[in-house]
């Protein structure tokens, strides 16, 4: 039971507990979703020599994670969107990043909504 005189302190304490809990859940969600993203990209990427597929990794920058291909970052754009051949014509796109991105965004939004509900 809280006394009226201590109500303000108790409300502030409860808000701080809630905020800390949400922050912890969001850090965990970022970590897990980014790990899943790397895994999905490794599974769904085109494979020629296998280096591009194996090159997917994540990097923590501040409190965020960035998923990137450490082997050949320029190849990601060429494969995802297609490109013009040197001798003429086009190479068709091999869309593999966008579906993973959409899936990760949806999953992260669900995790955020779950974290903020009391």
MOPAC internal coordinates of N, CA, C and O (Angstrom, degrees):
PM7 1SCF
backbone

  N    0.0000 0     0.00 0     0.00 0    0    0    0
  C    1.4431 1     0.00 0     0.00 0    1    0    0
  C    1.5315 1   108.54 1     0.00 0    2    1    0
  O    1.2310 1   120.71 1   -44.23 1    3    2    1
  N    1.2941 1   116.26 1   135.77 1    3    2    1
  C    1.4587 1   121.75 1  -177.51 1    5    3    2
  C    1.5249 1   108.52 1  -108.25 1    6    5    3
  O    1.2310 1   121.43 1   -43.89 1    7    6    5
  N    1.3227 1   114.86 1   136.11 1    7    6    5
  C    1.4634 1   119.70 1   176.48 1    9    7    6
  C    1.5209 1   108.42 1   -77.20 1   10    9    7
  O    1.2310 1   120.85 1   -27.18 1   11   10    9
  N    1.2973 1   115.98 1   152.82 1   11   10    9
  C    1.4686 1   122.19 1  -179.97 1   13   11   10
  C    1.5234 1   110.44 1   -56.52 1   14   13   11
  O    1.2310 1   120.15 1   139.96 1   15   14   13
  N    1.3196 1   117.32 1   -40.04 1   15   14   13
  C    1.4631 1   120.80 1  -179.22 1   17   15   14
  C    1.5311 1   111.62 1   -64.22 1   18   17   15
  O    1.2310 1   119.71 1   152.97 1   19   18   17
  N    1.3265 1   118.16 1   -27.03 1   19   18   17
  C    1.4587 1   122.30 1  -178.30 1   21   19   18
  C    1.5286 1   113.19 1   -99.17 1   22   21   19
  O    1.2310 1   120.03 1  -175.77 1   23   22   21
  N    1.3155 1   117.55 1     4.23 1   23   22   21
  C    1.4608 1   121.88 1  -176.23 1   25   23   22
  C    1.5304 1   112.30 1   -60.90 1   26   25   23
  O    1.2310 1   120.71 1   135.91 1   27   26   25
  N    1.3232 1   116.25 1   -44.09 1   27   26   25
  C    1.4615 1   120.26 1  -178.91 1   29   27   26
  C    1.5344 1   110.87 1   -60.97 1   30   29   27
  O    1.2310 1   120.06 1   136.21 1   31   30   29
  N    1.3139 1   117.50 1   -43.79 1   31   30   29
  C    1.4699 1   121.71 1   179.22 1   33   31   30
  C    1.5240 1   110.83 1   -64.85 1   34   33   31
  O    1.2310 1   120.60 1   140.00 1   35   34   33
  N    1.3269 1   116.45 1   -40.00 1   35   34   33
  C    1.4633 1   120.41 1  -179.12 1   37   35   34
  C    1.5301 1   111.25 1   -67.16 1   38   37   35
  O    1.2310 1   120.57 1   139.74 1   39   38   37
  N    1.3265 1   116.52 1   -40.26 1   39   38   37
  C    1.4736 1   120.08 1   177.27 1   41   39   38
  C    1.5221 1   110.28 1   -63.19 1   42   41   39
  O    1.2310 1   120.38 1   135.93 1   43   42   41
  N    1.3292 1   116.87 1   -44.07 1   43   42   41
  C    1.4658 1   121.06 1   178.95 1   45   43   42
  C    1.5264 1   110.47 1   -62.70 1   46   45   43
  O    1.2310 1   120.17 1   140.38 1   47   46   45
  N    1.3202 1   117.28 1   -39.62 1   47   46   45
  C    1.4587 1   121.31 1   179.57 1   49   47   46
  C    1.5309 1   111.00 1   -65.37 1   50   49   47
  O    1.2310 1   120.58 1   137.07 1   51   50   49
  N    1.3205 1   116.50 1   -42.93 1   51   50   49
  C    1.4661 1   120.70 1   179.46 1   53   51   50
  C    1.5283 1   111.39 1   -65.64 1   54   53   51
  O    1.2310 1   120.24 1   140.97 1   55   54   53
  N    1.3172 1   117.15 1   -39.03 1   55   54   53
  C    1.4670 1   120.96 1   178.09 1   57   55   54
  C    1.5288 1   109.90 1   -64.42 1   58   57   55
  O    1.2310 1   120.74 1   138.67 1   59   58   57
  N    1.3339 1   116.20 1   -41.33 1   59   58   57
  C    1.4609 1   120.05 1   178.80 1   61   59   58
  C    1.5339 1   110.86 1   -64.42 1   62   61   59
  O    1.2310 1   119.95 1   138.96 1   63   62   61
  N    1.3262 1   117.70 1   -41.04 1   63   62   61
  C    1.4608 1   121.42 1   177.53 1   65   63   62
  C    1.5326 1   110.93 1   -62.15 1   66   65   63
  O    1.2310 1   121.02 1   135.62 1   67   66   65
  N    1.3206 1   115.65 1   -44.38 1   67   66   65
  C    1.4629 1   121.08 1   179.48 1   69   67   66
  C    1.5302 1   110.42 1   -62.49 1   70   69   67
  O    1.2310 1   120.58 1   133.89 1   71   70   69
  N    1.3234 1   116.50 1   -46.11 1   71   70   69
  C    1.4618 1   121.51 1  -179.03 1   73   71   70
  C    1.5225 1   110.91 1   -61.72 1   74   73   71
  O    1.2310 1   120.54 1   135.75 1   75   74   73
  N    1.3088 1   116.57 1   -44.25 1   75   74   73
  C    1.4638 1   121.03 1   178.70 1   77   75   74
  C    1.5284 1   110.75 1   -61.98 1   78   77   75
  O    1.2310 1   120.76 1   137.40 1   79   78   77
  N    1.3092 1   116.14 1   -42.60 1   79   78   77
  C    1.4641 1   120.95 1   179.15 1   81   79   78
  C    1.5334 1   110.99 1   -61.99 1   82   81   79
  O    1.2310 1   120.58 1   135.38 1   83   82   81
  N    1.3258 1   116.49 1   -44.62 1   83   82   81
  C    1.4648 1   120.89 1   179.70 1   85   83   82
  C    1.5258 1   109.98 1   -64.09 1   86   85   83
  O    1.2310 1   120.27 1   135.59 1   87   86   85
  N    1.3315 1   117.08 1   -44.41 1   87   86   85
  C    1.4659 1   120.27 1   179.84 1   89   87   86
  C    1.5273 1   111.13 1   -60.31 1   90   89   87
  O    1.2310 1   119.85 1   137.16 1   91   90   89
  N    1.3097 1   117.88 1   -42.84 1   91   90   89
  C    1.4630 1   121.56 1   178.50 1   93   91   90
  C    1.5277 1   111.29 1   -63.21 1   94   93   91
  O    1.2310 1   120.56 1   137.97 1   95   94   93
  N    1.3248 1   116.53 1   -42.03 1   95   94   93
  C    1.4611 1   120.54 1   178.41 1   97   95   94
  C    1.5305 1   111.24 1   -63.97 1   98   97   95
  O    1.2310 1   120.15 1   142.21 1   99   98   97
  N    1.3331 1   117.33 1   -37.79 1   99   98   97
  C    1.4608 1   120.87 1  -179.60 1  101   99   98
  C    1.5281 1   111.54 1   -70.15 1  102  101   99
  O    1.2310 1   120.34 1   141.66 1  103  102  101
  N    1.3205 1   116.96 1   -38.34 1  103  102  101
  C    1.4665 1   120.02 1   176.69 1  105  103  102
  C    1.5240 1   109.67 1   -62.54 1  106  105  103
  O    1.2310 1   120.63 1   136.17 1  107  106  105
  N    1.3130 1   116.41 1   -43.83 1  107  106  105
  C    1.4683 1   121.20 1   178.54 1  109  107  106
  C    1.5323 1   110.64 1   -63.66 1  110  109  107
  O    1.2310 1   120.53 1   138.70 1  111  110  109
  N    1.3357 1   116.60 1   -41.30 1  111  110  109
  C    1.4672 1   120.54 1  -179.90 1  113  111  110
  C    1.5261 1   110.61 1   -63.56 1  114  113  111
  O    1.2310 1   120.06 1   135.24 1  115  114  113
  N    1.3296 1   117.49 1   -44.76 1  115  114  113
  C    1.4706 1   120.79 1   178.69 1  117  115  114
  C    1.5217 1   110.64 1   -59.05 1  118  117  115
  O    1.2310 1   121.05 1   135.29 1  119  118  117
  N    1.3193 1   115.59 1   -44.71 1  119  118  117
  C    1.4563 1   120.76 1  -178.60 1  121  119  118
  C    1.5237 1   110.82 1   -62.00 1  122  121  119
  O    1.2310 1   120.27 1   128.72 1  123  122  121
  N    1.3158 1   117.09 1   -51.28 1  123  122  121
  C    1.4638 1   120.99 1  -176.69 1  125  123  122
  C    1.5217 1   112.67 1   -67.96 1  126  125  123
  O    1.2310 1   120.30 1   137.89 1  127  126  125
  N    1.3216 1   117.03 1   -42.11 1  127  126  125
  C    1.4665 1   119.94 1  -179.00 1  129  127  126
  C    1.5286 1   110.12 1   -65.81 1  130  129  127
  O    1.2310 1   119.94 1   140.30 1  131  130  129
  N    1.3210 1   117.73 1   -39.70 1  131  130  129
  C    1.4661 1   119.27 1   179.46 1  133  131  130
  C    1.5284 1   111.13 1   -68.43 1  134  133  131
  O    1.2310 1   120.10 1   143.38 1  135  134  133
  N    1.3252 1   117.40 1   -36.62 1  135  134  133
  C    1.4777 1   120.25 1   175.87 1  137  135  134
  C    1.5303 1   109.91 1   -62.87 1  138  137  135
  O    1.2310 1   120.76 1   136.14 1  139  138  137
  N    1.3283 1   116.14 1   -43.86 1  139  138  137
  C    1.4652 1   120.39 1   178.35 1  141  139  138
  C    1.5275 1   110.71 1   -61.87 1  142  141  139
  O    1.2310 1   120.51 1   140.61 1  143  142  141
  N    1.3297 1   116.62 1   -39.39 1  143  142  141
  C    1.4574 1   121.09 1   179.57 1  145  143  142
  C    1.5151 1   112.50 1   -61.50 1  146  145  143
  O    1.2310 1   120.71 1   134.96 1  147  146  145
  N    1.3222 1   116.25 1   -45.04 1  147  146  145
  C    1.4647 1   120.35 1   178.20 1  149  147  146
  C    1.5283 1   109.69 1   -61.11 1  150  149  147
  O    1.2310 1   120.84 1   135.41 1  151  150  149
  N    1.3144 1   115.99 1   -44.59 1  151  150  149
  C    1.4637 1   120.68 1  -179.94 1  153  151  150
  C    1.5257 1   111.49 1   -61.40 1  154  153  151
  O    1.2310 1   120.53 1   133.96 1  155  154  153
  N    1.3212 1   116.59 1   -46.04 1  155  154  153
  C    1.4683 1   120.65 1   179.96 1  157  155  154
  C    1.5265 1   111.63 1   -63.82 1  158  157  155
  O    1.2310 1   120.45 1   139.12 1  159  158  157
  N    1.3246 1   116.74 1   -40.88 1  159  158  157
  C    1.4620 1   119.47 1   179.22 1  161  159  158
  C    1.5223 1   111.20 1   -66.02 1  162  161  159
  O    1.2310 1   120.28 1   142.59 1  163  162  161
  N    1.3149 1   117.08 1   -37.41 1  163  162  161
  C    1.4644 1   119.91 1   177.22 1  165  163  162
  C    1.5274 1   110.94 1   -64.86 1  166  165  163
  O    1.2310 1   120.27 1   146.73 1  167  166  165
  N    1.3218 1   117.10 1   -33.27 1  167  166  165
  C    1.4631 1   120.89 1   179.30 1  169  167  166
  C    1.5218 1   112.34 1   -76.82 1  170  169  167
  O    1.2310 1   120.17 1   142.10 1  171  170  169
  N    1.3402 1   117.28 1   -37.90 1  171  170  169
  C    1.4598 1   121.58 1  -169.70 1  173  171  170
  C    1.5224 1   115.07 1   -99.75 1  174  173  171
  O    1.2310 1   119.29 1   175.38 1  175  174  173
  N    1.3101 1   118.96 1    -4.62 1  175  174  173
  C    1.4605 1   120.92 1  -178.02 1  177  175  174
  C    1.5225 1   110.84 1   -75.10 1  178  177  175
  O    1.2310 1   120.69 1   -29.84 1  179  178  177
  N    1.3381 1   116.29 1   150.16 1  179  178  177
  C    1.4573 1   119.92 1   175.41 1  181  179  178
  C    1.5334 1   110.13 1   -61.69 1  182  181  179
  O    1.2310 1   121.14 1   -31.77 1  183  182  181
  N    1.3187 1   115.43 1   148.23 1  183  182  181
  C    1.4585 1   118.96 1  -177.26 1  185  183  182
  C    1.5235 1   109.48 1  -126.52 1  186  185  183
  O    1.2310 1   121.15 1   -63.30 1  187  186  185
  N    1.2998 1   115.40 1   116.70 1  187  186  185
  C    1.4611 1   120.73 1   173.44 1  189  187  186
  C    1.5262 1   106.37 1  -110.10 1  190  189  187
  O    1.2310 1   120.88 1   105.83 1  191  190  189
  N    1.3269 1   115.92 1   -74.17 1  191  190  189
  C    1.4729 1   119.56 1   175.20 1  193  191  190
  C    1.5203 1   110.73 1   -92.68 1  194  193  191
  O    1.2310 1   120.36 1   161.19 1  195  194  193
  N    1.3391 1   116.92 1   -18.81 1  195  194  193
  C    1.4601 1   121.38 1  -178.77 1  197  195  194
  C    1.5076 1   113.09 1    98.95 1  198  197  195
  O    1.2310 1   119.88 1   165.46 1  199  198  197
  N    1.3351 1   117.84 1   -14.54 1  199  198  197
  C    1.4648 1   120.60 1  -178.83 1  201  199  198
  C    1.5257 1   111.77 1   -65.22 1  202  201  199
  O    1.2310 1   120.60 1   136.94 1  203  202  201
  N    1.3303 1   116.46 1   -43.06 1  203  202  201
  C    1.4713 1   120.39 1   179.83 1  205  203  202
  C    1.5206 1   109.65 1   -61.30 1  206  205  203
  O    1.2310 1   120.35 1   133.39 1  207  206  205
  N    1.2996 1   116.94 1   -46.61 1  207  206  205
  C    1.4633 1   122.26 1  -178.42 1  209  207  206
  C    1.5259 1   110.83 1   -61.96 1  210  209  207
  O    1.2310 1   120.18 1   138.52 1  211  210  209
  N    1.3050 1   117.26 1   -41.48 1  211  210  209
  C    1.4676 1   121.78 1  -179.06 1  213  211  210
  C    1.5271 1   112.59 1   -75.78 1  214  213  211
  O    1.2310 1   120.29 1   164.06 1  215  214  213
  N    1.3288 1   117.05 1   -15.94 1  215  214  213
  C    1.4618 1   121.27 1  -173.58 1  217  215  214
  C    1.5141 1   116.07 1   -77.60 1  218  217  215
  O    1.2310 1   119.50 1   174.02 1  219  218  217
  N    1.3254 1   118.56 1    -5.98 1  219  218  217
  C    1.4647 1   120.20 1  -178.26 1  221  219  218
  C    1.5219 1   110.67 1   -70.68 1  222  221  219
  O    1.2310 1   121.23 1   -46.96 1  223  222  221
  N    1.3226 1   115.25 1   133.04 1  223  222  221
  C    1.4512 1   121.36 1   179.26 1  225  223  222
  C    1.5242 1   108.67 1  -152.76 1  226  225  223
  O    1.2310 1   120.91 1    -3.15 1  227  226  225
  N    1.3026 1   115.86 1   176.85 1  227  226  225
  C    1.4567 1   120.00 1   177.69 1  229  227  226
  C    1.5135 1   108.02 1  -130.83 1  230  229  227
  O    1.2310 1   121.73 1   -25.57 1  231  230  229
  N    1.3210 1   114.29 1   154.43 1  231  230  229
  C    1.4528 1   120.70 1  -178.04 1  233  231  230
  C    1.5240 1   107.51 1  -135.09 1  234  233  231
  O    1.2310 1   120.66 1   -44.24 1  235  234  233
  N    1.3127 1   116.35 1   135.76 1  235  234  233
  C    1.4644 1   120.30 1   178.13 1  237  235  234
  C    1.5186 1   108.46 1   -89.79 1  238  237  235
  O    1.2310 1   121.32 1   -56.50 1  239  238  237
  N    1.3202 1   115.09 1   123.50 1  239  238  237
  C    1.4510 1   121.97 1   177.51 1  241  239  238
  C    1.5178 1   106.67 1  -123.32 1  242  241  239
  O    1.2310 1   120.71 1   -71.40 1  243  242  241
  N    1.3184 1   116.26 1   108.60 1  243  242  241
  C    1.4628 1   120.01 1  -174.16 1  245  243  242
  C    1.5109 1   108.94 1    66.22 1  246  245  243
  O    1.2310 1   120.69 1    59.60 1  247  246  245
  N    1.3124 1   116.29 1  -120.40 1  247  246  245
  C    1.4606 1   120.82 1   178.14 1  249  247  246
  C    1.5266 1   111.83 1  -104.87 1  250  249  247
  O    1.2310 1   120.42 1  -172.76 1  251  250  249
  N    1.3205 1   116.80 1     7.24 1  251  250  249
  C    1.4554 1   121.62 1  -176.90 1  253  251  250
  C    1.5182 1   110.96 1  -111.27 1  254  253  251
  O    1.2310 1   121.13 1   -18.37 1  255  254  253
  N    1.3255 1   115.45 1   161.63 1  255  254  253
  C    1.4587 1   121.87 1   175.00 1  257  255  254
  C    1.5149 1   108.42 1  -115.77 1  258  257  255
  O    1.2310 1   120.70 1   -41.76 1  259  258  257
  N    1.3181 1   116.27 1   138.24 1  259  258  257
  C    1.4571 1   122.66 1   176.56 1  261  259  258
  C    1.5203 1   107.36 1  -117.86 1  262  261  259
  O    1.2310 1   120.91 1   -53.58 1  263  262  261
  N    1.3196 1   115.87 1   126.42 1  263  262  261
  C    1.4604 1   121.40 1   177.31 1  265  263  262
  C    1.5253 1   107.08 1   -94.78 1  266  265  263
  O    1.2310 1   120.91 1   -49.97 1  267  266  265
  N    1.3315 1   115.87 1   130.03 1  267  266  265
  C    1.4629 1   119.80 1  -178.94 1  269  267  266
  C    1.5169 1   109.78 1  -150.34 1  270  269  267
  O    1.2310 1   121.60 1   -12.25 1  271  270  269
  N    1.3219 1   114.55 1   167.75 1  271  270  269
  C    1.4582 1   120.01 1   177.30 1  273  271  270
  C    1.5192 1   107.79 1  -103.80 1  274  273  271
  O    1.2310 1   120.61 1   -65.96 1  275  274  273
  N    1.3075 1   116.43 1   114.04 1  275  274  273
  C    1.4657 1   120.67 1  -176.47 1  277  275  274
  C    1.5208 1   112.68 1   -78.85 1  278  277  275
  O    1.2310 1   119.83 1   162.09 1  279  278  277
  N    1.3183 1   117.92 1   -17.91 1  279  278  277
  C    1.4559 1   121.42 1  -178.34 1  281  279  278
  C    1.5194 1   111.36 1   -74.70 1  282  281  279
  O    1.2310 1   120.42 1   126.80 1  283  282  281
  N    1.3322 1   116.81 1   -53.20 1  283  282  281
  C    1.4617 1   120.47 1  -176.78 1  285  283  282
  C    1.5222 1   108.80 1  -153.22 1  286  285  283
  O    1.2310 1   121.16 1   -90.98 1  287  286  285
  N    1.3176 1   115.38 1    89.02 1  287  286  285
  C    1.4583 1   119.23 1  -176.11 1  289  287  286
  C    1.5237 1   112.81 1   -64.40 1  290  289  287
  O    1.2310 1   119.74 1   150.96 1  291  290  289
  N    1.3414 1   118.10 1   -29.04 1  291  290  289
  C    1.4657 1   120.77 1  -179.13 1  293  291  290
  C    1.5211 1   111.86 1   -72.15 1  294  293  291
  O    1.2310 1   120.93 1   152.21 1  295  294  293
  N    1.3015 1   115.83 1   -27.79 1  295  294  293
  C    1.4588 1   120.54 1  -179.20 1  297  295  294
  C    1.5307 1   111.17 1   -67.03 1  298  297  295
  O    1.2310 1   120.04 1   152.25 1  299  298  297
  N    1.3308 1   117.53 1   -27.75 1  299  298  297
  C    1.4639 1   119.90 1  -179.63 1  301  299  298
  C    1.5248 1   111.05 1   -58.07 1  302  301  299
  O    1.2310 1   120.22 1   135.28 1  303  302  301
  N    1.3155 1   117.19 1   -44.72 1  303  302  301
  C    1.4651 1   121.10 1  -179.40 1  305  303  302
  C    1.5294 1   110.67 1   -67.94 1  306  305  303
  O    1.2310 1   120.31 1   136.22 1  307  306  305
  N    1.3056 1   117.01 1   -43.78 1  307  306  305
  C    1.4722 1   120.48 1  -178.25 1  309  307  306
  C    1.5214 1   111.36 1   -63.24 1  310  309  307
  O    1.2310 1   120.18 1   138.42 1  311  310  309
  N    1.3239 1   117.26 1   -41.58 1  311  310  309
  C    1.4563 1   120.20 1   179.53 1  313  311  310
  C    1.5260 1   111.79 1   -71.90 1  314  313  311
  O    1.2310 1   120.43 1   138.42 1  315  314  313
  N    1.3000 1   116.78 1   -41.58 1  315  314  313
  C    1.4642 1   120.82 1  -175.62 1  317  315  314
  C    1.5361 1   111.82 1   -67.95 1  318  317  315
  O    1.2310 1   120.35 1   141.83 1  319  318  317
  N    1.3393 1   116.93 1   -38.17 1  319  318  317
  C    1.4625 1   120.37 1  -173.21 1  321  319  318
  C    1.5262 1   114.30 1  -111.88 1  322  321  319
  O    1.2310 1   119.70 1   174.84 1  323  322  321
  N    1.3183 1   118.17 1    -5.16 1  323  322  321
  C    1.4558 1   120.17 1  -176.28 1  325  323  322
  C    1.5238 1   109.72 1    79.75 1  326  325  323
  O    1.2310 1   120.88 1    -7.65 1  327  326  325
  N    1.3207 1   115.92 1   172.35 1  327  326  325
  C    1.4582 1   119.46 1  -179.66 1  329  327  326
  C    1.5223 1   109.91 1  -162.10 1  330  329  327
  O    1.2310 1   121.31 1   -12.00 1  331  330  329
  N    1.3175 1   115.10 1   168.00 1  331  330  329
  C    1.4576 1   122.07 1   179.06 1  333  331  330
  C    1.5304 1   108.24 1   -83.96 1  334  333  331
  O    1.2310 1   120.71 1   -42.75 1  335  334  333
  N    1.3213 1   116.25 1   137.25 1  335  334  333
  C    1.4633 1   121.04 1   176.73 1  337  335  334
  C    1.5275 1   110.07 1   -77.88 1  338  337  335
  O    1.2310 1   120.61 1   -26.53 1  339  338  337
  N    1.2985 1   116.44 1   153.47 1  339  338  337
  C    1.4651 1   120.91 1  -179.77 1  341  339  338
  C    1.5343 1   111.48 1   -62.33 1  342  341  339
  O    1.2310 1   119.93 1   142.65 1  343  342  341
  N    1.3133 1   117.74 1   -37.35 1  343  342  341
  C    1.4629 1   121.18 1  -178.49 1  345  343  342
  C    1.5217 1   113.82 1   -91.03 1  346  345  343
  O    1.2310 1   119.98 1  -171.91 1  347  346  345
  N    1.3134 1   117.65 1     8.09 1  347  346  345
  C    1.4567 1   121.89 1  -177.95 1  349  347  346
  C    1.5140 1   111.39 1   107.50 1  350  349  347
  O    1.2310 1   120.39 1   -22.52 1  351  350  349
  N    1.2923 1   116.86 1   157.48 1  351  350  349
  C    1.4561 1   122.21 1  -177.55 1  353  351  350
  C    1.5292 1   111.30 1    88.59 1  354  353  351
  O    1.2310 1   121.30 1     3.40 1  355  354  353
  N    1.3094 1   115.13 1  -176.60 1  355  354  353
  C    1.4640 1   120.46 1  -178.35 1  357  355  354
  C    1.5176 1   110.50 1  -131.97 1  358  357  355
  O    1.2310 1   121.93 1   -28.16 1  359  358  357
  N    1.3019 1   113.90 1   151.84 1  359  358  357
  C    1.4572 1   121.22 1   170.51 1  361  359  358
  C    1.5193 1   106.16 1   -98.15 1  362  361  359
  O    1.2310 1   120.22 1   -53.18 1  363  362  361
  N    1.3241 1   117.18 1   126.82 1  363  362  361
  C    1.4625 1   119.55 1  -177.24 1  365  363  362
  C    1.5257 1   110.88 1   -70.51 1  366  365  363
  O    1.2310 1   120.65 1   -29.60 1  367  366  365
  N    1.3317 1   116.35 1   150.40 1  367  366  365
  C    1.4675 1   119.64 1  -179.09 1  369  367  366
  C    1.5258 1   112.01 1   -69.94 1  370  369  367
  O    1.2310 1   121.27 1   -29.92 1  371  370  369
  N    1.3029 1   115.17 1   150.08 1  371  370  369
  C    1.4615 1   122.69 1   173.59 1  373  371  370
  C    1.5338 1   105.96 1  -118.20 1  374  373  371
  O    1.2310 1   121.45 1   -95.43 1  375  374  373
  N    1.3134 1   114.83 1    84.57 1  375  374  373
  C    1.4596 1   120.87 1  -174.35 1  377  375  374
  C    1.5308 1   109.10 1   -68.55 1  378  377  375
  O    1.2310 1   120.79 1   -65.76 1  379  378  377
  N    1.3110 1   116.09 1   114.24 1  379  378  377
  C    1.4591 1   121.14 1  -179.80 1  381  379  378
  C    1.5295 1   112.22 1  -138.26 1  382  381  379
  O    1.2310 1   119.92 1   161.82 1  383  382  381
  N    1.3213 1   117.77 1   -18.18 1  383  382  381
  C    1.4676 1   121.02 1  -179.17 1  385  383  382
  C    1.5227 1   110.98 1   -87.64 1  386  385  383
  O    1.2310 1   119.89 1   134.03 1  387  386  385
  N    1.3202 1   117.82 1   -45.97 1  387  386  385
  C    1.4625 1   122.01 1  -175.50 1  389  387  386
  C    1.5312 1   113.29 1   -56.65 1  390  389  387
  O    1.2310 1   118.84 1   133.45 1  391  390  389
  N    1.3423 1   119.82 1   -46.55 1  391  390  389
  C    1.4687 1   118.97 1   179.25 1  393  391  390
  C    1.5372 1   112.69 1   -61.63 1  394  393  391
  O    1.2310 1   120.73 1   142.65 1  395  394  393
  N    1.3236 1   116.21 1   -37.35 1  395  394  393
  C    1.4665 1   119.92 1   178.81 1  397  395  394
  C    1.5259 1   109.51 1   -68.07 1  398  397  395
  O    1.2310 1   120.55 1   137.39 1  399  398  397
  N    1.3230 1   116.56 1   -42.61 1  399  398  397
  C    1.4589 1   120.83 1   178.81 1  401  399  398
  C    1.5278 1   110.81 1   -59.24 1  402  401  399
  O    1.2310 1   120.33 1   132.77 1  403  402  401
  N    1.3241 1   116.97 1   -47.23 1  403  402  401
  C    1.4644 1   120.51 1  -179.97 1  405  403  402
  C    1.5202 1   111.18 1   -61.34 1  406  405  403
  O    1.2310 1   120.62 1   138.79 1  407  406  405
  N    1.3095 1   116.42 1   -41.21 1  407  406  405
  C    1.4687 1   120.66 1   178.79 1  409  407  406
  C    1.5308 1   111.31 1   -63.99 1  410  409  407
  O    1.2310 1   120.59 1   137.51 1  411  410  409
  N    1.3330 1   116.48 1   -42.49 1  411  410  409
  C    1.4617 1   120.45 1  -179.96 1  413  411  410
  C    1.5251 1   111.84 1   -66.86 1  414  413  411
  O    1.2310 1   120.38 1   139.62 1  415  414  413
  N    1.3173 1   116.88 1   -40.38 1  415  414  413
  C    1.4652 1   120.31 1   178.53 1  417  415  414
  C    1.5285 1   109.84 1   -62.20 1  418  417  415
  O    1.2310 1   120.39 1   133.70 1  419  418  417
  N    1.3203 1   116.87 1   -46.30 1  419  418  417
  C    1.4690 1   120.38 1   179.00 1  421  419  418
  C    1.5246 1   111.24 1   -60.51 1  422  421  419
  O    1.2310 1   120.66 1   136.50 1  423  422  421
  N    1.3194 1   116.34 1   -43.50 1  423  422  421
  C    1.4655 1   120.47 1  -179.63 1  425  423  422
  C    1.5275 1   111.10 1   -65.15 1  426  425  423
  O    1.2310 1   120.31 1   138.09 1  427  426  425
  N    1.3268 1   117.01 1   -41.91 1  427  426  425
  C    1.4627 1   120.27 1  -179.67 1  429  427  426
  C    1.5329 1   110.59 1   -65.81 1  430  429  427
  O    1.2310 1   120.39 1   138.62 1  431  430  429
  N    1.3134 1   116.85 1   -41.38 1  431  430  429
  C    1.4745 1   119.98 1   178.34 1  433  431  430
  C    1.5276 1   110.26 1   -61.01 1  434  433  431
  O    1.2310 1   120.15 1   136.97 1  435  434  433
  N    1.3285 1   117.32 1   -43.03 1  435  434  433
  C    1.4686 1   120.37 1   177.59 1  437  435  434
  C    1.5226 1   110.92 1   -61.04 1  438  437  435
  O    1.2310 1   120.55 1   137.93 1  439  438  437
  N    1.3219 1   116.55 1   -42.07 1  439  438  437
  C    1.4639 1   120.51 1  -179.29 1  441  439  438
  C    1.5228 1   111.14 1   -66.80 1  442  441  439
  O    1.2310 1   119.96 1   141.91 1  443  442  441
  N    1.3249 1   117.69 1   -38.09 1  443  442  441
  C    1.4732 1   121.34 1   178.03 1  445  443  442
  C    1.5251 1   109.69 1   -65.42 1  446  445  443
  O    1.2310 1   120.54 1   133.77 1  447  446  445
  N    1.3214 1   116.58 1   -46.23 1  447  446  445
  C    1.4694 1   119.85 1   179.48 1  449  447  446
  C    1.5193 1   111.18 1   -60.62 1  450  449  447
  O    1.2310 1   120.55 1   140.15 1  451  450  449
  N    1.3199 1   116.55 1   -39.85 1  451  450  449
  C    1.4624 1   120.40 1   178.28 1  453  451  450
  C    1.5249 1   110.89 1   -65.93 1  454  453  451
  O    1.2310 1   120.47 1   141.71 1  455  454  453
  N    1.3381 1   116.72 1   -38.29 1  455  454  453
  C    1.4636 1   121.00 1  -177.93 1  457  455  454
  C    1.5257 1   112.96 1   -68.79 1  458  457  455
  O    1.2310 1   120.22 1   145.75 1  459  458  457
  N    1.3333 1   117.18 1   -34.25 1  459  458  457
  C    1.4615 1   118.51 1  -174.94 1  461  459  458
  C    1.5126 1   113.47 1   -87.95 1  462  461  459
  O    1.2310 1   120.35 1   167.42 1  463  462  461
  N    1.3277 1   116.93 1   -12.58 1  463  462  461
  C    1.4748 1   118.46 1   176.04 1  465  463  462
  C    1.5209 1   109.49 1   -78.21 1  466  465  463
  O    1.2310 1   120.53 1   -48.98 1  467  466  465
  N    1.3096 1   116.59 1   131.02 1  467  466  465
  C    1.4782 1   119.21 1  -178.07 1  469  467  466
  C    1.5188 1   112.68 1   -70.47 1  470  469  467
  O    1.2310 1   120.10 1   180.00 1  471  470  469

